């Protein structure tokens, strides 16, 4: 008899132990865990996620590239220094100039005879005779090189170049760099939307499993209590012994389901931790539950928002700008390049040929022929523009389909959840009635077990439907480019 009493008390001790752990363990953990709202979890993801850090660096890169493009409008100033040492003095090779020098000497001589021939006794000689005589005489002389006595040549100068007209190339380059910066910002926004969608879904997974585990725990405790009541009734010979076996099976199944969902909860928290990039040493917990909020969705308004806010369409808009500017750059190659330049020589006295202090001027350059490369590149840029136009039309169609399909799914999930409300209320009342009937000796044990399982099933399905409803809304808001819009809706009371 004592052994029977001890066996009868074992389930009660187990239930008491579970209750103690259930009550005290959360209190102990709450003292160390950090409670994270969905908004706080999202901020952590934005701050810690490596993908967001990567795209943030790309934005910084494009900011400086855009600033660099502005520099093309300003003059380029260079300070030049140089030093040259010659192993020998330079010489002017007069053999290549001798005929010209002889001709020059003949002309000077003829002019001199014509001007001063009377004074020096050469009045009877004509300028032609003097020219031919001098040239013939000079041609008989050998060529002597002129030596420049300087083997060390330092150079120092300041040069400046200011573009005046480039056919629109500089302006197109600046607009292209600006479009690249906008593209980097949109890509950062796109990756943030993806991270937000992932974070919210994983956060909802943890909340859902917390609620499922809580429901499983309630059913498990109810099964234990029913098992205890069945065992007491068997001892009093009110019920047959096989009823206890059936209750034990129900308890085992409830425990199995509870442990299975506890494992799923652990995995869900690991996934959420990964998205937030939190270290394993930092404990956290999420919201205890979420309430249902009815949303009135307007498809036309959602589509209009998507056409403006959807990063995929924004990226194509920037690609369209870049294609247009690429065409402008290719077109500018058929225009002249005009630039003003200036040079100031600082060591002019040390140079073999002394240049002036200042040299200023304007130069124009235009390509006449380069193997038809420019004309073919110009044609290619036109087809690139048409390609982007077609891509924009296709992307718009796909965004329309994405938004509409998520809109329909959200409405279906909304209807599914509301259909479970009455079912859960009825299942809960059914469980209460059958439990009361059994306690009063009017009902069967199997009715209590079936009612418990029915309530558990309907309650879990309701929680899953609520989770599916909010995830459908998250996907819908992500499709229109505003995933964070769901957060105040979920967290409102």
MODA-V447477 format. One record per pair of residues at least 12 apart in sequence whose ideal C-beta (glycine too) atoms are under 10 Angstrom apart, sorted by sequence separation. I is the first residue (numbers start at 1). J is the second residue. D is the distance in Angstrom with one decimal. If there is no record, write none. Layout:
# MODA-V447477
i={I;I}
j={J;J}
d={D;D}
This chain:
# MODA-V447477
i={113;114;115;231;272;343;344;345;434;435;436;473;474;477;113;114;117;230;231;234;343;344;345;434;435;438;473;474;113;114;230;269;272;343;344;345;433;434;437;110;112;230;269;343;344;433;434;471;474;110;111;113;114;227;230;231;269;342;343;344;431;434;435;470;473;474;110;113;114;227;230;231;269;342;343;430;431;434;435;473;109;110;112;113;229;230;268;341;342;343;433;434;110;111;227;228;341;342;431;432;470;107;110;111;113;227;230;340;341;430;431;434;470;106;109;110;113;226;227;340;341;430;431;434;109;110;112;227;339;340;341;429;430;431;107;108;110;224;227;228;339;340;428;431;432;106;107;109;110;223;226;227;338;339;427;430;431;106;109;110;223;226;338;339;427;430;431;105;106;108;109;223;224;225;337;338;339;427;428;429;106;107;223;224;227;336;337;338;427;428;431;103;106;107;109;222;223;336;337;338;426;427;430;105;106;109;222;223;336;337;426;427;105;106;220;221;223;224;336;337;427;428;103;104;106;219;220;223;224;335;336;423;424;427;428;102;103;105;106;219;222;223;334;335;423;426;427;102;105;106;220;221;333;334;424;425;102;104;219;220;333;423;424;427;102;103;219;220;423;424;427;99;102;103;105;218;220;422;423;424;101;102;217;220;221;333;424;425;102;216;219;220;420;423;424;99;102;216;219;220;420;423;424;98;99;216;218;333;334;420;98;102;216;217;333;334;420;421;101;215;216;332;333;419;420;98;215;216;331;419;420;98;99;213;216;217;330;333;334;417;418;420;421;98;212;213;216;217;330;333;416;417;420;97;98;212;213;215;216;330;331;332;416;417;419;420;95;96;213;214;330;331;417;418;94;95;212;213;329;330;416;417;94;95;97;212;213;329;330;416;417;93;94;95;211;212;327;330;331;415;416;417;94;210;213;326;327;330;331;414;417;418;92;93;94;209;212;213;326;327;329;330;413;414;416;417;91;92;93;208;209;212;327;328;413;416;417;91;92;209;326;327;330;413;414;415;90;91;92;209;210;326;327;413;414;90;91;92;208;209;325;326;327;412;413;416;90;91;208;209;324;327;412;413;89;90;206;209;210;323;326;327;410;411;413;414;88;89;90;205;206;209;210;323;326;409;410;413;414;89;90;205;206;208;209;323;324;409;410;412;413;89;90;206;207;323;324;410;411;86;89;205;206;322;323;409;410;88;90;205;206;322;323;409;410;86;87;204;205;206;323;324;408;409;410;86;203;206;319;320;323;407;410;411;85;86;202;205;206;319;322;323;406;407;409;410;84;85;86;202;205;206;321;406;409;410;84;85;202;203;204;319;320;323;406;407;408;83;84;85;202;203;319;320;406;407;83;84;201;202;318;405;406;82;83;84;201;202;317;320;405;406;82;83;202;203;316;319;320;403;404;406;407;81;82;83;198;199;202;203;316;319;402;403;406;407;81;82;198;201;202;214;402;403;405;406;80;81;82;200;210;214;316;317;404;80;81;198;199;210;315;316;402;403;79;80;198;199;209;210;211;316;402;403;79;80;206;210;211;316;317;401;402;403;78;79;80;196;206;207;210;211;313;316;400;78;79;195;206;207;315;316;399;77;78;195;205;206;207;208;399;77;78;204;207;208;313;399;76;77;78;203;204;207;312;313;76;77;202;203;312;75;76;77;310;313;75;76;204;310;312;313;75;76;203;312;74;75;310;73;74;307;310;73;306;312;72;307;310;303;306;307;310;72;306;303;306;307;72;73;303;306;72;73;305;306;71;72;70;73;303;69;72;73;299;302;303;69;72;302;69;70;71;69;70;299;302;303;68;69;72;299;302;68;69;69;70;66;69;70;299;302;68;69;297;298;299;66;67;297;65;66;69;65;66;69;299;64;65;66;297;63;66;67;297;62;65;66;295;62;65;66;193;295;62;64;193;194;297;62;63;66;193;61;62;65;192;295;61;62;189;190;191;294;62;63;190;58;59;62;63;189;190;292;58;59;61;62;188;294;59;60;186;187;190;294;58;59;62;186;189;190;292;58;59;185;186;189;292;57;58;59;186;187;56;59;186;187;55;56;58;59;185;186;292;55;58;186;55;57;183;186;187;55;56;182;183;186;54;55;58;182;185;54;55;183;184;55;56;182;183;52;55;56;182;183;51;54;55;181;179;180;183;52;179;182;183;51;52;178;179;182;51;179;180;49;52;179;180;49;51;52;178;179;51;178;179;49;176;177;179;180;46;49;175;176;179;45;175;176;178;176;177;46;49;175;176;42;45;46;49;175;176;45;174;172;173;176;42;45;46;172;173;175;176;42;45;171;172;175;44;45;172;173;43;169;172;173;42;45;168;171;172;38;41;42;45;171;172;41;169;170;172;173;168;169;172;38;41;42;167;168;169;171;38;41;167;169;170;166;168;169;167;168;169;38;41;167;37;38;166;167;169;36;165;166;167;168;312;314;167;169;309;310;313;38;166;167;310;312;36;165;166;167;292;306;309;310;311;165;166;167;306;309;310;164;165;166;305;308;309;310;164;165;166;290;292;306;307;308;309;163;164;165;289;292;295;302;305;306;307;163;164;291;294;295;302;305;306;162;163;164;290;293;297;303;304;305;306;162;163;289;290;292;293;302;303;305;161;162;292;295;302;161;162;297;301;160;161;162;290;293;302;305;160;161;295;159;160;161;159;160;158;159;160;158;159;157;158;159;157;158;156;157;158;156;157;155;156;157;155;156;157;295;22;154;155;156;154;155;153;156;295;22;155;250;254;293;154;155;250;253;257;293;153;154;293;152;153;157;164;246;247;250;251;254;18;22;153;164;165;167;239;246;247;250;254;257;261;290;291;293;150;159;160;162;164;246;249;250;253;290;291;293;150;243;244;247;290;291;18;19;150;157;161;239;243;247;250;254;290;291;18;149;238;242;243;246;250;257;287;148;287;15;148;233;239;240;15;18;229;233;239;243;226;230;233;15;222;226;229;14;15;225;229;12;15;219;226;233;11;12;15;222;226;11;14;225;230;11;12;229;11;10;227;230;9;12;226;229;230;8;11;10;9;226;227;8;225;226;7;8;53;49;52;223;8;49;51;222;223;226;4;8;45;48;49;50;222;7;48;49;44;45;47;48;222;223;5;45;46;47;48;222;223;4;41;44;45;48;41;44;45;220;42;43;44;45;219;222;223;1;41;42;44;218;219;222;41;11;36;40;219;220;11;14;41;218;219;44;218;219;11;36;44;215;216;219;215;218;219;36;215;41;216;34;40;212;215;216;41;214;215;40;41;212;215;34;36;38;211;212;215;33;34;35;36;37;38;211;214;33;34;35;36;37;32;33;34;35;36;211;212;33;35;38;208;211;212;30;33;35;210;211;29;209;30;208;211;212;29;207;208;211;208;209;26;207;208;92;207;208;90;204;205;208;76;80;89;204;207;208;75;83;204;75;76;77;78;79;80;81;82;75;80;81;86;201;204;205;75;79;204;201;200;201;204;200;203;200;201;197;200;201;199;200;198;197;200;201;196;197;200;197;198;196;197;196;197;201;204;200;207;193;194;199;200;203;193;198;199;193;196;197;200;204;196;197;200;203;193;195;196;199;193;194;196;197;193;196;200;190;192;193;196;189;192;186;42;42;39;42;38;41;38;39;38;39;37;38;39;38;39;37;38;37}
j={125;126;127;243;284;355;356;357;446;447;448;485;486;489;126;127;130;243;244;247;356;357;358;447;448;451;486;487;127;128;244;283;286;357;358;359;447;448;451;125;127;245;284;358;359;448;449;486;489;126;127;129;130;243;246;247;285;358;359;360;447;450;451;486;489;490;127;130;131;244;247;248;286;359;360;447;448;451;452;490;127;128;130;131;247;248;286;359;360;361;451;452;129;130;246;247;360;361;450;451;489;127;130;131;133;247;250;360;361;450;451;454;490;127;130;131;134;247;248;361;362;451;452;455;131;132;134;249;361;362;363;451;452;453;130;131;133;247;250;251;362;363;451;454;455;130;131;133;134;247;250;251;362;363;451;454;455;131;134;135;248;251;363;364;452;455;456;131;132;134;135;249;250;251;363;364;365;453;454;455;133;134;250;251;254;363;364;365;454;455;458;131;134;135;137;250;251;364;365;366;454;455;458;134;135;138;251;252;365;366;455;456;135;136;250;251;253;254;366;367;457;458;134;135;137;250;251;254;255;366;367;454;455;458;459;134;135;137;138;251;254;255;366;367;455;458;459;135;138;139;253;254;366;367;457;458;136;138;253;254;367;457;458;461;137;138;254;255;458;459;462;135;138;139;141;254;256;458;459;460;138;139;254;257;258;370;461;462;140;254;257;258;458;461;462;138;141;255;258;259;459;462;463;138;139;256;258;373;374;460;139;143;257;258;374;375;461;462;143;257;258;374;375;461;462;141;258;259;374;462;463;142;143;257;260;261;374;377;378;461;462;464;465;143;257;258;261;262;375;378;461;462;465;143;144;258;259;261;262;376;377;378;462;463;465;466;142;143;260;261;377;378;464;465;142;143;260;261;377;378;464;465;143;144;146;261;262;378;379;465;466;143;144;145;261;262;377;380;381;465;466;467;145;261;264;377;378;381;382;465;468;469;144;145;146;261;264;265;378;379;381;382;465;466;468;469;144;145;146;261;262;265;380;381;466;469;470;145;146;263;380;381;384;467;468;469;145;146;147;264;265;381;382;468;469;146;147;148;264;265;381;382;383;468;469;472;147;148;265;266;381;384;469;470;147;148;264;267;268;381;384;385;468;469;471;472;147;148;149;264;265;268;269;382;385;468;469;472;473;149;150;265;266;268;269;383;384;469;470;472;473;150;151;267;268;384;385;471;472;148;151;267;268;384;385;471;472;151;153;268;269;385;386;472;473;150;151;268;269;270;387;388;472;473;474;151;268;271;384;385;388;472;475;476;151;152;268;271;272;385;388;389;472;473;475;476;151;152;153;269;272;273;388;473;476;477;152;153;270;271;272;387;388;391;474;475;476;152;153;154;271;272;388;389;475;476;153;154;271;272;388;475;476;153;154;155;272;273;388;391;476;477;154;155;274;275;388;391;392;475;476;478;479;154;155;156;271;272;275;276;389;392;475;476;479;480;155;156;272;275;276;288;476;477;479;480;155;156;157;275;285;289;391;392;479;156;157;274;275;286;391;392;478;479;156;157;275;276;286;287;288;393;479;480;157;158;284;288;289;394;395;479;480;481;157;158;159;275;285;286;289;290;392;395;479;158;159;275;286;287;395;396;479;158;159;276;286;287;288;289;480;159;160;286;289;290;395;481;159;160;161;286;287;290;395;396;160;161;286;287;396;160;161;162;395;398;161;162;290;396;398;399;162;163;290;399;162;163;398;162;163;396;399;163;396;402;163;399;402;396;399;400;403;166;400;399;402;403;169;170;400;403;170;171;403;404;170;171;170;173;403;170;173;174;400;403;404;171;174;404;172;173;174;173;174;403;406;407;173;174;177;404;407;174;175;176;177;174;177;178;407;410;177;178;406;407;408;176;177;407;176;177;180;177;178;181;411;177;178;179;410;177;180;181;411;177;180;181;410;178;181;182;309;411;179;181;310;311;414;180;181;184;311;180;181;184;311;414;181;182;309;310;311;414;183;184;311;180;181;184;185;311;312;414;181;182;184;185;311;417;183;184;310;311;314;418;183;184;187;311;314;315;417;184;185;311;312;315;418;184;185;186;313;314;184;187;314;315;184;185;187;188;314;315;421;185;188;316;186;188;314;317;318;187;188;314;315;318;187;188;191;315;318;188;189;317;318;190;191;317;318;188;191;192;318;319;188;191;192;318;317;318;321;191;318;321;322;191;192;318;319;322;192;320;321;191;194;321;322;192;194;195;321;322;195;322;323;194;321;322;324;325;192;195;321;322;325;192;322;323;325;324;325;195;198;324;325;192;195;196;199;325;326;196;325;324;325;328;195;198;199;325;326;328;329;196;199;325;326;329;199;200;327;328;199;325;328;329;199;202;325;328;329;196;199;200;203;329;330;200;328;329;331;332;328;329;332;199;202;203;328;329;330;332;200;203;329;331;332;329;331;332;331;332;333;203;206;332;203;204;332;333;335;203;332;333;334;335;479;481;335;337;477;478;481;207;335;336;479;481;206;335;336;337;462;476;479;480;481;336;337;338;477;480;481;336;337;338;477;480;481;482;337;338;339;463;465;479;480;481;482;337;338;339;463;466;469;476;479;480;481;338;339;466;469;470;477;480;481;338;339;340;466;469;473;479;480;481;482;339;340;466;467;469;470;479;480;482;339;340;470;473;480;340;341;476;480;340;341;342;470;473;482;485;341;342;476;341;342;343;342;343;342;343;344;343;344;343;344;345;344;345;344;345;346;345;346;345;346;347;346;347;348;486;214;346;347;348;347;348;347;350;489;217;350;445;449;488;350;351;446;449;453;489;350;351;490;350;351;355;362;444;445;448;449;452;217;221;352;363;364;366;438;445;446;449;453;456;460;489;490;492;350;359;360;362;364;446;449;450;453;490;491;493;351;444;445;448;491;492;220;221;352;359;363;441;445;449;452;456;492;493;221;352;441;445;446;449;453;460;490;352;491;220;353;438;444;445;221;224;435;439;445;449;434;438;441;224;431;435;438;224;225;435;439;224;227;431;438;445;224;225;228;435;439;225;228;439;445;227;228;445;228;228;445;448;228;231;445;448;449;228;231;231;231;448;449;231;448;449;231;232;277;274;277;448;234;275;277;448;449;452;231;235;272;275;276;277;449;235;276;277;273;274;276;277;451;452;235;275;276;277;278;452;453;235;272;275;276;279;273;276;277;452;275;276;277;278;452;455;456;235;275;276;278;452;453;456;276;247;272;276;455;456;248;251;278;455;456;282;456;457;251;276;284;455;456;459;456;459;460;278;457;284;459;278;284;456;459;460;286;459;460;286;287;459;462;282;284;286;459;460;463;282;283;284;285;286;287;460;463;283;284;285;286;287;283;284;285;286;287;462;463;285;287;290;460;463;464;283;286;288;463;464;283;463;285;463;466;467;285;463;464;467;466;467;285;466;467;352;467;468;352;466;467;470;339;343;352;467;470;471;339;347;468;340;341;342;343;344;345;346;347;341;346;347;352;467;470;471;342;346;471;470;470;471;474;471;474;473;474;471;474;475;474;475;474;474;477;478;474;475;478;477;478;477;478;478;479;483;486;483;490;477;478;483;484;487;478;483;484;479;482;483;486;490;483;484;487;490;481;483;484;487;482;483;485;486;483;486;490;481;483;484;487;481;484;481;483;484;484;487;484;487;486;487;487;488;487;488;490;490;491;490;491;491}
d={5.8;8.1;9.4;9.3;8.4;8.4;9.7;6.1;9.5;9.0;9.7;8.8;5.1;9.3;8.1;4.4;7.9;5.3;5.7;9.7;9.2;6.5;8.0;4.5;5.5;9.5;5.4;9.4;6.1;9.8;5.2;9.8;7.6;9.4;5.8;7.7;9.2;5.1;9.8;9.4;9.3;9.5;8.1;7.2;8.0;10.0;9.0;9.4;10.0;8.5;7.1;8.4;7.5;9.8;8.2;7.9;8.8;6.9;4.4;9.5;9.7;7.8;7.2;6.9;7.4;8.9;4.1;4.0;9.7;7.1;4.6;9.3;8.3;6.7;7.8;9.1;7.7;4.3;8.3;8.6;8.9;7.1;7.9;8.6;8.6;8.9;9.6;8.0;4.3;9.1;7.9;8.5;8.4;8.7;9.5;8.9;7.1;7.7;9.3;8.5;8.2;9.2;4.4;8.8;9.3;4.2;9.8;7.4;5.9;9.0;4.2;9.6;6.1;9.9;5.5;3.8;8.8;5.8;6.3;7.3;7.6;5.1;5.9;9.9;6.7;8.7;9.4;9.9;9.6;5.1;6.5;9.5;9.7;9.4;9.8;9.5;9.1;9.1;7.6;10.0;7.3;8.0;9.3;7.4;9.2;7.9;6.5;8.0;7.1;7.1;7.5;5.3;6.7;5.8;7.5;6.6;4.6;4.4;4.0;9.2;9.2;8.3;7.2;8.2;9.4;7.1;9.1;9.4;7.3;8.3;8.5;9.7;9.7;9.9;8.3;4.7;8.3;9.5;9.7;9.3;8.3;8.7;5.1;5.9;10.0;9.8;7.0;8.0;5.0;5.7;10.0;8.9;4.4;8.8;9.2;9.6;4.6;4.9;4.8;9.4;9.2;4.2;9.6;5.9;3.8;9.0;9.7;9.0;6.5;7.2;9.3;8.5;7.3;8.6;9.6;9.9;8.3;8.3;4.1;9.0;7.8;8.3;9.7;9.7;9.0;9.2;7.2;4.7;9.1;7.3;9.1;9.3;7.5;4.3;7.9;8.1;6.5;9.0;7.0;9.9;8.3;8.4;8.1;9.8;9.8;8.1;7.2;5.3;5.3;9.5;9.5;8.8;9.3;8.0;9.9;9.2;8.9;9.5;9.7;4.2;6.7;9.5;4.9;10.0;8.9;8.8;5.4;5.9;4.8;5.5;9.5;9.2;4.1;9.8;9.9;9.8;9.7;9.7;9.2;9.7;7.6;5.5;9.1;8.0;9.8;8.7;8.4;9.9;9.7;6.9;8.0;5.2;6.7;7.9;5.0;9.5;8.4;8.9;8.1;9.7;8.7;7.3;9.4;8.2;7.9;9.8;9.9;8.9;6.6;9.9;8.0;9.8;5.4;6.2;4.6;8.3;5.9;7.2;8.5;9.7;4.2;9.8;9.2;9.8;3.9;8.5;9.4;8.9;9.2;9.3;8.9;8.7;9.7;9.7;8.6;9.4;6.9;7.8;7.7;9.7;9.9;9.0;9.6;4.6;9.1;6.9;5.5;9.3;9.1;7.7;9.0;7.0;5.3;8.1;9.3;9.3;9.8;8.9;8.3;9.5;9.8;10.0;9.4;9.5;8.0;8.3;8.7;8.5;9.9;9.7;4.9;6.2;9.3;8.7;9.5;4.0;10.0;5.1;9.2;4.4;9.3;4.2;4.6;9.2;9.4;5.2;6.0;9.7;8.8;4.8;5.3;8.0;6.1;7.9;10.0;9.7;9.6;7.9;8.0;9.4;9.3;9.3;5.8;9.6;8.6;9.2;7.3;4.7;9.8;9.2;7.7;9.2;9.8;5.9;6.3;6.0;8.2;5.7;10.0;10.0;8.0;8.9;6.8;10.0;7.1;4.9;9.9;6.1;8.7;9.8;8.5;8.0;9.3;8.6;8.7;7.3;9.4;4.2;4.0;9.7;9.1;4.0;9.8;9.2;9.7;9.2;9.7;6.5;8.0;5.5;6.7;5.1;6.3;4.8;5.6;9.3;5.1;7.2;9.6;4.1;9.5;10.0;9.9;9.1;4.0;9.7;7.6;7.0;9.2;9.0;8.9;7.4;9.1;8.3;5.3;4.5;9.9;9.0;9.1;7.1;6.5;6.0;9.6;9.7;7.9;8.0;9.2;5.8;9.2;8.6;6.9;5.3;9.5;9.3;8.3;8.8;7.2;4.4;8.7;5.7;7.5;8.8;9.9;8.2;8.6;9.6;9.4;9.6;9.3;7.7;8.1;6.8;8.4;9.9;9.2;4.8;6.4;9.3;8.5;9.2;5.9;9.1;4.8;9.0;4.6;9.3;4.1;7.1;9.1;4.4;5.6;9.9;8.9;4.8;5.4;7.8;7.5;9.4;8.9;10.0;7.7;8.7;9.3;9.4;9.4;4.4;9.2;8.5;9.2;7.6;4.7;9.0;7.9;9.8;6.4;7.5;6.7;7.2;5.5;9.9;8.3;8.7;6.6;9.9;7.4;5.1;9.0;5.7;7.1;8.8;7.4;9.8;9.3;8.6;7.7;9.4;7.5;7.9;9.6;9.9;9.7;9.3;4.9;10.0;9.3;10.0;9.6;7.5;4.4;9.9;5.0;6.0;5.1;7.2;4.9;5.9;7.5;7.8;9.4;4.3;9.8;9.3;4.0;8.2;5.1;7.4;9.5;9.1;9.3;8.8;9.2;8.6;7.0;7.4;8.4;8.6;6.7;7.4;6.5;10.0;9.8;8.2;8.5;8.1;4.0;9.5;8.8;7.5;5.6;9.3;9.4;8.2;8.8;7.1;5.0;9.6;7.0;7.5;9.4;9.2;9.0;8.6;9.1;10.0;8.5;8.8;6.8;5.3;8.8;9.6;8.6;8.5;5.9;7.5;9.2;6.8;8.4;9.5;5.0;7.1;9.9;4.7;9.2;4.8;8.1;4.8;5.5;7.1;10.0;8.4;8.2;9.5;4.7;6.0;7.9;7.4;9.7;6.8;5.8;9.2;9.9;9.6;9.1;10.0;8.6;5.6;6.4;9.7;8.6;5.6;7.5;8.5;7.4;5.4;9.9;7.3;8.2;6.9;4.9;5.7;8.7;8.6;7.2;6.9;5.0;9.7;9.6;8.8;7.9;9.6;8.6;7.3;7.7;9.1;6.7;8.6;5.9;9.3;8.3;4.7;8.3;6.0;9.6;5.7;5.6;6.6;6.9;8.1;9.7;8.1;9.4;5.3;4.8;9.4;8.5;9.7;6.3;7.7;7.5;9.2;8.0;6.1;4.0;8.5;9.7;6.5;8.0;8.1;9.9;9.5;9.0;7.1;5.3;7.6;9.2;9.2;7.1;7.3;8.6;9.9;5.4;8.6;8.4;8.4;7.8;8.2;8.0;9.3;8.4;6.1;6.3;5.0;4.5;8.6;8.7;9.9;9.8;9.1;9.5;9.9;5.6;8.2;6.2;7.6;10.0;5.5;7.7;9.8;7.1;8.6;9.9;9.8;9.8;5.4;6.4;7.6;8.7;8.8;9.8;4.6;9.6;6.6;6.2;9.9;8.7;7.6;8.4;7.8;3.7;9.8;5.3;9.8;7.4;7.7;9.9;9.2;9.0;9.6;8.6;6.2;9.8;4.5;9.1;5.4;5.7;9.5;9.7;9.9;9.7;9.5;6.4;9.8;7.4;9.6;7.1;7.5;6.5;4.7;7.8;9.1;7.2;9.5;9.4;9.7;9.6;9.6;9.2;9.3;8.7;5.2;6.2;9.7;6.4;9.3;4.2;9.2;9.2;7.5;9.2;8.5;9.0;9.2;8.9;7.4;7.6;8.3;3.7;9.7;7.4;4.2;9.5;5.4;7.4;9.1;9.8;9.9;7.4;8.1;9.3;9.7;9.7;8.7;10.0;7.5;8.4;8.4;9.3;4.5;9.8;5.2;7.8;7.4;6.4;4.9;5.8;9.8;9.0;9.6;8.2;9.5;9.4;9.9;9.5;9.6;9.2;8.3;4.6;7.1;7.2;10.0;7.0;5.6;9.1;5.3;8.3;9.1;7.4;9.8;10.0;9.8;8.6;8.7;9.7;5.6;6.2;8.0;6.3;6.6;10.0;4.3;10.0;9.2;9.3;9.3;9.0;9.5;9.5;8.4;9.4;8.6;4.5;7.2;5.1;9.8;5.1;7.6;9.7;8.2;8.3;9.2;9.0;7.9;9.1;6.0;4.8;8.0;7.6;5.3;6.2;9.3;8.1;9.6;9.2;8.8;9.6;8.3;9.7;4.3;7.1;8.7;8.1;6.3;8.2;4.7;6.9;9.7;9.4;9.9;7.8;9.7;8.9;10.0;6.4;5.5;6.8;5.7;6.8;8.7;8.6;9.7;9.1;9.0;9.1;7.1;9.5;8.2;4.1;9.2;5.3;8.2;8.9;4.8;7.0;7.5;8.7;8.4;7.5;8.6;8.1;8.1;9.0;4.4;10.0;8.0;7.4;5.9;4.8;8.7;7.8;9.8;8.7;9.8;8.4;9.0;9.9;9.9;3.8;6.6;5.4;9.7;9.4;7.7;4.8;9.9;6.0;7.4;9.8;9.7;9.2;8.7;7.7;9.6;8.4;9.3;5.4;5.5;6.7;7.9;8.9;8.3;8.7;8.0;9.4;9.0;6.6;5.7;8.9;8.9;8.7;9.7;7.2;3.9;7.1;4.9;7.8;5.3;9.6;3.3;9.3;8.5;6.1;7.2;8.1;8.4;9.7;9.8;7.1;7.2;9.8;8.0;2.7;8.1;9.9;9.4;8.5;8.8;7.3;7.2;7.3;8.6;9.9;7.4;8.8;7.1;9.5;9.7;9.9;6.4;5.9;7.0;5.4;9.3;9.9;5.9;4.4;10.0;7.2;7.8;9.2;8.8;3.3;9.4;8.8;4.3;8.2;9.6;9.5;6.3;8.9;7.9;5.9;7.5;4.5;8.3;9.2;5.9;9.1;7.0;9.7;4.0;9.5;7.6;5.9;8.8;9.9;9.8;8.7;4.6;6.4;10.0;5.0;5.9;7.0;9.5;8.3;9.8;8.9;7.2;9.1;6.4;8.3;9.5;8.5;7.5;8.9;8.1;7.9;6.8;5.5;4.7;8.9;6.6;5.4;7.3;7.6;7.5;9.2;8.3;4.9;8.5;7.0;9.4;9.6;9.5;6.8;8.1;9.5;7.0;4.9;9.8;7.1;7.8;8.3;4.9;8.6;7.1;8.0;5.5;4.6;9.9;6.3;8.6;9.3;5.0;7.4;7.5;6.3;8.1;4.1;8.1;8.6;4.7;8.9;9.4;9.7;9.4;6.1;9.3;5.2;9.4;8.8;9.3;6.9;6.9;8.3;8.9;9.6;10.0;5.7;7.3;9.2;9.5;9.8;5.6;6.7;8.7;7.7;8.1;6.5;9.0;7.3;9.9;6.1;8.9;9.6;8.0;8.2;8.5;7.0;9.6;8.4;9.2;9.6;6.3;9.3;4.7;8.6;7.9;8.9;9.7;8.6;6.7;7.6;9.1;9.1;9.6;9.0;6.4;8.7;9.3;8.3;5.5;9.5;9.7;8.5;8.2;8.5;8.6;7.9;8.0;8.1;7.7;6.0;9.1;9.1;9.4;4.7;6.9;7.3;7.9;9.8;6.9;7.0;9.5;6.8;9.7;8.0;6.7;7.6;9.1;8.4;5.0;7.3;9.5;9.1;8.8;8.9;9.8;6.7;7.9;9.1;9.8;6.8;9.8;10.0;8.6;8.1;4.9;7.9;7.5;7.1;7.0;7.2;8.8;6.8;8.7;9.4;9.3;7.5;8.3;6.0;9.5;7.4;7.8;9.5;8.9;9.8;10.0;5.4;6.0;6.2;8.5;5.2;9.9;9.2;8.8;9.4;9.7;7.0;8.7;9.7;7.9;7.1;9.8;10.0;5.3;9.7;5.6;9.7;7.1;8.2;7.2;9.6;9.7;9.6;8.9;9.5;7.3;9.9;8.4;7.5;7.4;9.4;6.8;9.4;9.1;7.9;6.9;9.7;10.0;6.2;5.7;10.0;9.9;8.9;3.6;9.6;6.3;8.9;5.5;9.6;8.5;7.2;5.6;9.3;6.9;7.3;8.8;5.1;9.7;10.0;4.4;7.2;9.5;9.4;9.3;7.6;9.5;5.5;8.8;9.6;9.9;8.2;8.7;6.8;9.3;7.8;9.0;5.8;9.9;9.0;9.4;7.3;9.4;9.5;9.7;9.3;9.0;4.5;9.9;8.3;9.7;8.4;8.0;9.1;8.6;7.1;8.5;6.2;8.7;9.5;9.2;9.9;8.1;9.5;9.2;9.4;9.5;5.0;8.0;7.4;9.7;6.1;9.9;9.8;8.6;9.4;6.8;5.0;7.8;8.7;5.6;7.2;9.2;6.5;7.3;7.2;8.2;7.0;8.7;9.5;4.4;4.7;5.5;6.1;6.7;5.7;5.9;7.5;7.8;8.5;9.5;5.9;4.7;8.3;9.1;9.4;5.0;8.0;9.8;10.0;9.5;9.7;9.7;7.2;9.1;7.4;5.8;8.7;9.4;7.5;9.2;6.9;8.7;7.8;9.2;8.9;9.5;4.2;9.6;7.7;9.3;6.5;9.1;7.5;9.3;9.3;8.9;9.7;5.5;9.2;9.5;9.3;10.0;9.4;8.3;9.5;9.4;9.8;10.0;9.6;9.2;9.3;9.4;9.4;9.3;9.9;9.2;5.8;8.9;9.1;9.5;6.1;9.0;8.1;5.7;7.7;8.0;9.9;9.5;6.3;9.3;5.0;8.4;9.8;9.7;9.8;6.0;9.2;9.7;8.5;7.1;8.8;8.6;9.7;9.2;4.5;7.4;9.6;9.8;9.6;6.7;8.9;9.2;7.9;8.9;8.4;9.5;5.8;9.5;9.9;9.7;9.4;5.0;6.3;7.9;4.1;9.7;7.2;8.8;6.5;9.0;5.7;9.9;8.2;8.5;9.9;9.5;5.2;9.0;8.0;8.6;8.5;8.5;8.6;7.8;8.8;9.9;9.1;6.9;8.3;6.9;9.5;9.6;8.7;5.4;5.2;8.2;8.5;9.4;9.8;6.2;7.0;9.8;5.9;6.2}
